[in-house]
Amino acid sequence: MRKFILLAAVFSIFTLTSQAQGLDFGVKAGVNFANITDASGLSNRTGFVAGVFLGGKLNDNLGLQGELLYSQQGAEFELGEFNLDYVNVPILVKYYVAQGLNIQAGPQFGVLVNDDTQTVIGEVINDIATNDFDVSGVVGAGYDFPFGIRVSGRYNFGLNDVPETGSGKNSVVTLAIGYSFL
């Protein structure tokens, strides 16, 4: 079911953007400042994000953009690691408030591809079970330069718990730069 949702999201992006004016396709990379909410004793994990984007303007003020991103998330704490790597698919509506300047919002669907979640208590190592699928909301702002450079800042807030037992949602601030080939 989760793979179906992810596949449907990617298909929707390609269908909607193929009808859009002025396609926008490119690559992007940046830095994540991630944490897990509702958990004590955790601090930010700094990681990277990289991938591709495809979008287009539906009219002068409104655009749609989908992305396929590899994203390092999680948190750090004194007794172990909570490193989570996802393949994320955000589907964003971009509202252009001025030439190039836009605000962005939409859902993000993520599949966990790597989890290094170990705590060390004495000599005992405990693995923390995590959910394989993540749903987040995304809000942010960006600027599309006329010569292809794209910059953005976003906040991703998790809508479901990361650990299988207990509570804690992904919370990620992302700063990224990209280049559009079209």
TORDOZA-156860 format. One record per residue (C-alpha): residue in one letter; x, y, z. Coordinates in steps of 0.05 Angstrom, whole numbers, padded with zeros to 5 digits, always signed. Layout:
N
AXYZ
...
END
This chain:
182
M+00000+00000+00000
R+00056+00048+00017
K+00092+00035-00048
F+00026+00047-00085
I+00017+00115-00051
L+00088+00135-00069
L+00079+00111-00141
A+00012+00148-00147
A+00045+00212-00120
V+00101+00208-00172
F+00050+00193-00228
S+00008+00253-00207
I+00068+00299-00210
F+00085+00278-00281
T+00012+00282-00304
L-00001+00351-00276
T+00065+00382-00296
S+00059+00356-00367
Q-00002+00401-00374
A+00034+00461-00343
Q+00066+00520-00379
G+00141+00525-00378
L+00168+00460-00349
D+00222+00464-00296
F+00269+00404-00288
G+00333+00402-00250
V+00377+00378-00192
K+00383+00405-00122
A+00425+00394-00059
G+00428+00424+00009
V+00433+00415+00084
N+00382+00388+00134
F+00377+00407+00207
A+00334+00350+00234
N+00306+00330+00301
I+00252+00286+00331
T+00196+00322+00367
D+00164+00299+00433
A+00229+00264+00455
S+00274+00289+00510
G+00350+00290+00508
L+00356+00295+00432
S+00393+00348+00393
N+00395+00366+00319
R+00427+00320+00268
T+00458+00357+00210
G+00455+00318+00145
F+00448+00329+00070
V+00391+00327+00021
A+00399+00316-00054
G+00356+00298-00113
V+00316+00321-00173
F+00255+00364-00184
L+00202+00371-00238
G+00152+00428-00239
G+00115+00477-00280
K+00071+00539-00276
L-00003+00528-00281
N-00013+00603-00291
D+00026+00667-00276
N+00020+00660-00200
L+00012+00586-00188
G+00059+00527-00199
L+00065+00454-00180
Q+00131+00420-00164
G+00147+00348-00147
E+00214+00323-00123
L+00251+00258-00111
L+00301+00269-00054
Y+00351+00229-00012
S+00347+00260+00057
Q+00388+00248+00120
Q+00344+00260+00181
G+00339+00237+00254
A+00371+00264+00316
E+00433+00258+00361
F+00436+00241+00434
E+00488+00223+00486
L+00474+00148+00490
G+00470+00129+00417
E+00448+00145+00347
F+00381+00160+00315
N+00402+00167+00242
L+00346+00160+00192
D+00355+00165+00116
Y+00294+00172+00072
V+00275+00176+00000
N+00224+00232+00001
V+00173+00254-00050
P+00146+00324-00035
I+00089+00350-00078
L+00087+00425-00071
V+00042+00481-00093
K+00084+00543-00108
Y+00050+00611-00103
Y+00090+00667-00136
V+00083+00731-00095
A+00131+00769-00141
Q+00175+00753-00201
G+00214+00691-00179
L+00195+00695-00105
N+00148+00640-00083
I+00118+00608-00022
Q+00111+00532-00021
A+00066+00483+00015
G+00044+00411+00007
P+00050+00339+00031
Q+00113+00297+00031
F+00116+00221+00029
G+00178+00186+00052
V+00205+00115+00052
L+00258+00096+00103
V+00319+00067+00067
N+00369+00066+00124
D+00360+00068+00199
D+00417+00068+00248
T+00379+00073+00313
Q+00420+00044+00370
T+00426+00062+00443
V+00483+00039+00486
I+00468+00028+00559
G+00530-00001+00593
E+00550-00056+00545
V+00480-00071+00519
I+00462-00045+00450
N+00388-00036+00437
D+00359-00024+00367
I+00299+00022+00365
A+00245-00002+00318
T+00222+00052+00269
N+00165+00060+00219
D+00184+00049+00147
F+00139+00103+00119
D+00135+00177+00137
V+00083+00229+00119
S+00101+00303+00130
G+00074+00371+00115
V+00120+00421+00081
V+00120+00497+00083
G+00174+00543+00056
A+00196+00597+00010
G+00241+00600-00051
Y+00268+00643-00106
D+00274+00621-00179
F+00329+00662-00213
P+00320+00673-00288
F+00387+00638-00305
G+00366+00571-00275
I+00389+00576-00203
R+00336+00557-00150
V+00343+00570-00075
S+00295+00549-00021
G+00285+00543+00053
R+00233+00495+00082
Y+00205+00466+00145
N+00181+00394+00144
F+00136+00373+00202
G+00121+00299+00212
L+00049+00277+00216
N+00062+00206+00240
D+00108+00178+00295
V+00178+00155+00276
P+00187+00100+00328
E+00140+00040+00324
T+00128+00046+00399
G+00127+00113+00434
S+00120+00182+00403
G+00163+00229+00364
K+00155+00260+00295
N+00206+00284+00244
S+00221+00358+00246
V+00268+00383+00191
V+00293+00451+00168
T+00323+00447+00098
L+00364+00498+00060
A+00377+00480-00012
I+00404+00505-00078
G+00388+00476-00146
Y+00395+00485-00220
S+00341+00480-00273
F+00361+00452-00341
L+00298+00477-00376
END
